Amino acid sequence: MAPTPDREKVVLHPLVLLSVVDHYNRVARDTKKRVVGVLLGEVHKGVVDVSNSFALPFEEDDHDPNIWFLDHSFLEGMYRMMKKVNAREKVVGWYSTGPKIREADININQLLTRFSDVSPVLVICEVEPKEIGLPFTAYYAVDEVREDGTDKSQKVFISVPTEVGQTEAEEIGVEHLLRDVKDATISTLATDVGAKLEALKGLTSRLQEMQQYMQLVLDGRLPINQDIMTYFQDIFNLLPNMNVESLASSLAVKSNDMMMVPCLATLHILLLIALDPDLVCAFVSCNNCSQEQ
């Protein structure tokens, strides 16, 4: 019997992602170990809003996945202190740097239910992502029962949709942080082009995933999932009809208008340099001074 989750979505705030990366760099950087921590937030109408987190002392055996240690007393003490700061934040789940689900995760998840009023979610964060897209995935444990009823029900993890959410204060903080880490030698145009290139690569990877899924269904290796087919149909219905001449003309005019401004600006700079050679010397000397500083 297919399990039905009661968690519709997991929203992760930037502060949580920064805390996970900091935890990993302090404890398990340049190793094969993973780090584990607790997620704090609220649950409203099936949406898990994760706004805070804290790290946990955690150890596990590399050879036997059933041997692991998690400091209960540290968890209880930290949660009590966190509750004094913000009483609205409750334990809603836990995170792991994975990078995949492991055999002991079901038992760890079962342990976290003792400290949470709701069924906890598992968020696996990839601190060194190799693919384009969100660097985390969320899972929710449900009871799975076989249709013939031959086996007892057992806990299994199923995937939950994820997204990044932020408040106005967090948005300002992230903008200032990105401003500090931005390379000043790279122009804004190059940054914009690079961002668009990364977005196109991400879109290509998602389309390839869709193609692989459809091929597996056609080969009979996977059953048809009507929910996935509905999403595919919605995507195709939202695509613009480029066969309409008025739409194609409007897009072309808008694209030309947007590219006219940088083109005129480039021509203006080249004209000034051609008319006044001293500007070239001033520009070169200014760049040399900035590099020496």
C-alpha positions in Angstrom: 0.0 0.0 0.0 1.4 3.4 -1.0 2.0 5.6 2.1 0.5 9.0 2.2 2.5 11.8 3.8 0.9 14.5 5.9 3.8 16.9 5.2 3.2 18.9 2.1 6.4 21.0 2.1 9.6 21.8 4.0 10.7 25.4 4.0 14.3 26.0 5.0 15.7 29.4 6.0 19.2 30.6 5.0 20.3 30.7 8.7 19.8 27.0 8.9 21.9 26.3 5.8 24.7 28.5 7.1 24.7 26.7 10.5 24.9 23.3 8.8 27.9 24.3 6.7 29.6 25.9 9.7 29.0 22.7 11.7 30.4 20.5 9.0 33.5 22.7 8.5 34.3 22.7 12.2 33.8 18.9 12.8 34.0 16.8 9.7 35.8 18.8 7.0 38.1 16.7 4.7 36.7 13.5 6.2 34.1 11.0 5.3 32.1 11.6 8.4 28.8 13.3 8.6 27.3 15.7 11.1 23.9 15.7 12.7 21.8 18.4 14.3 18.3 19.3 15.4 15.9 21.5 13.3 13.7 24.0 15.1 10.6 25.8 13.7 6.9 25.5 13.3 4.4 23.3 11.5 1.3 24.9 10.0 -1.2 23.1 7.7 1.3 20.5 6.6 4.1 23.0 5.9 7.2 22.6 8.0 8.9 26.0 8.5 12.5 25.5 9.7 13.9 28.7 11.1 16.7 27.6 13.4 18.9 24.7 14.3 21.7 23.5 16.6 24.4 20.9 16.3 24.5 17.6 18.1 27.5 15.5 19.3 27.2 12.4 17.0 29.4 9.4 16.3 28.9 6.3 14.3 30.9 3.2 13.3 32.2 3.2 9.8 31.8 -0.6 9.4 28.6 -1.3 11.4 25.7 1.1 10.7 23.8 -0.1 13.7 26.4 1.3 16.1 26.0 5.0 16.7 25.9 7.5 19.5 23.9 10.6 20.0 24.2 12.7 23.2 20.7 12.9 24.7 21.5 15.1 27.6 23.2 17.7 25.3 20.0 17.7 23.2 17.7 18.2 26.2 19.9 21.0 27.6 20.2 22.9 24.3 16.5 22.6 23.6 15.7 24.0 27.0 18.0 27.0 26.4 16.6 27.5 22.9 13.0 27.5 24.3 13.9 30.3 26.6 15.0 32.4 23.7 12.0 31.6 21.4 9.2 29.6 22.9 7.4 29.3 19.5 10.2 27.2 18.0 9.8 23.5 18.5 11.7 20.4 17.4 10.4 19.7 13.9 13.1 17.4 12.6 16.8 16.9 12.2 19.5 17.3 9.6 22.4 15.2 8.3 25.1 15.9 5.8 24.5 12.4 4.3 25.0 12.7 1.4 22.4 9.9 1.3 20.0 8.2 3.6 21.7 5.6 5.8 20.5 2.5 7.5 20.6 4.0 11.0 18.5 7.1 10.0 15.2 5.4 10.7 16.3 4.6 14.3 17.7 8.1 14.8 14.4 9.5 13.5 12.5 7.3 15.9 14.7 8.7 18.8 13.9 12.3 17.8 10.1 11.6 18.2 10.7 11.6 21.9 11.7 15.2 21.9 9.1 16.4 19.3 5.4 17.0 19.5 5.1 16.2 15.8 6.6 13.5 13.6 10.1 14.8 12.7 11.4 15.3 9.2 14.9 14.5 7.9 16.7 17.1 5.9 19.9 15.9 4.1 22.1 18.9 3.2 25.0 18.5 0.7 27.7 20.9 1.9 29.6 20.2 -1.4 26.9 19.9 -4.0 27.9 18.4 -7.3 24.6 19.2 -9.1 22.9 22.4 -9.8 19.8 23.1 -7.7 18.8 23.2 -4.0 21.6 21.6 -1.9 19.1 19.8 0.3 16.4 17.2 0.2 13.7 16.5 2.8 12.2 13.1 3.9 9.3 12.1 6.1 8.9 8.7 7.8 5.6 6.9 7.3 4.3 3.4 8.0 4.4 1.1 4.9 2.1 -1.9 4.8 2.2 -4.5 2.1 -1.0 -5.0 0.2 -1.1 -8.8 0.9 -0.6 -8.1 4.6 2.1 -10.7 4.9 4.6 -8.5 6.7 4.2 -6.1 9.6 4.2 -2.3 8.9 7.6 -0.7 8.9 8.9 2.8 8.7 10.1 4.1 5.4 11.3 7.5 4.2 9.4 9.3 1.4 10.5 12.5 -0.3 8.9 15.8 0.6 9.0 19.0 -1.6 11.5 21.6 -0.4 12.1 25.3 -0.9 14.1 28.2 0.6 12.1 30.8 2.5 13.3 33.9 4.2 12.1 36.9 6.2 12.9 40.5 5.2 15.7 40.7 7.8 17.2 37.4 6.5 17.0 38.6 2.9 19.0 41.8 3.8 21.6 39.8 5.7 22.1 37.4 2.8 22.5 40.3 0.4 25.2 41.8 2.6 26.9 38.4 2.9 26.9 37.8 -0.8 28.2 41.4 -1.3 31.2 40.6 0.9 32.1 37.3 -0.9 31.6 38.7 -4.4 34.7 39.0 -6.6 35.2 42.7 -7.3 37.3 42.0 -10.4 34.3 40.4 -12.2 31.9 42.8 -13.9 28.2 42.8 -13.3 27.5 41.7 -16.9 29.8 38.7 -16.5 28.0 37.8 -13.2 24.6 38.0 -14.8 25.7 35.9 -17.8 27.2 33.3 -15.4 24.0 33.2 -13.4 21.9 32.7 -16.5 24.3 30.0 -17.7 24.0 28.1 -14.3 20.2 28.4 -14.5 20.2 26.9 -18.0 22.4 24.1 -16.8 19.9 23.4 -14.0 17.0 23.4 -16.4 18.8 21.0 -18.7 19.5 18.6 -15.8 15.8 18.7 -14.8 14.7 18.0 -18.4 17.1 15.1 -18.5 15.6 13.7 -15.3 12.1 13.9 -16.9 13.4 12.1 -20.0 15.0 9.4 -18.0 11.8 8.8 -16.0 9.6 8.7 -19.1 12.1 6.2 -20.7 11.9 4.0 -17.6 8.1 4.0 -17.8 8.1 3.2 -21.5 10.5 0.3 -20.8 8.2 -1.0 -18.1 10.9 -0.7 -15.4 8.8 1.9 -13.4 5.0 2.1 -12.9 3.1 5.1 -14.1 2.6 7.7 -11.4 -0.4 9.9 -12.2 0.8 12.7 -10.0 4.0 13.0 -11.9 2.1 12.9 -15.2 -0.1 15.7 -14.0 3.0 17.8 -13.2 4.4 17.1 -16.7 1.1 18.1 -18.3 1.0 21.4 -16.3 4.5 22.2 -17.4 3.6 21.6 -21.1 0.4 23.6 -20.8 2.4 26.6 -19.4 4.8 26.7 -22.3 4.2 29.7 -24.6 3.0 29.0 -28.1 5.9 30.3 -30.3 3.9 29.7 -33.4 1.8 32.8 -32.8 3.4 35.6 -34.8 2.4 38.4 -32.4 4.0 36.6 -29.4 7.3 35.9 -31.2 7.5 39.5 -32.4 6.9 40.9 -28.9 9.6 38.7 -27.4 12.0 39.8 -30.1 11.3 43.5 -29.6 11.7 43.2 -25.9 15.0 41.3 -26.2 16.3 43.9 -28.7 15.3 46.7 -26.3 17.1 45.1 -23.4 20.3 44.5 -25.4 20.4 48.1 -26.8 21.4 49.7 -23.5 24.6 47.7 -22.9 25.4 48.0 -26.7 25.2 51.8 -26.6 27.1 51.9 -23.3 30.0 49.8 -24.9 30.1 52.0 -28.0 30.2 55.1 -25.8 33.2 53.9 -23.8 35.0 52.8 -27.0 34.3 56.3 -28.5 35.7 58.1 -25.5 38.8 56.0 -25.4 39.4 56.5 -29.1 39.0 60.3 -28.8 41.2 60.7 -25.7 44.3 58.4 -25.4 45.0 59.8 -21.9 41.9 58.0 -20.6 43.6 54.7 -21.5 46.6 55.5 -19.4 44.5 56.6 -16.5 42.4 53.4 -16.7 45.5 51.2 -16.8 47.1 53.0 -13.8 43.9 52.9 -11.8 43.7 49.1 -12.3 47.4 48.7 -11.3 46.8 50.7 -8.1 43.8 48.7 -7.1 45.7 45.4 -7.6 48.6 46.6 -5.5 46.2 47.5 -2.7 
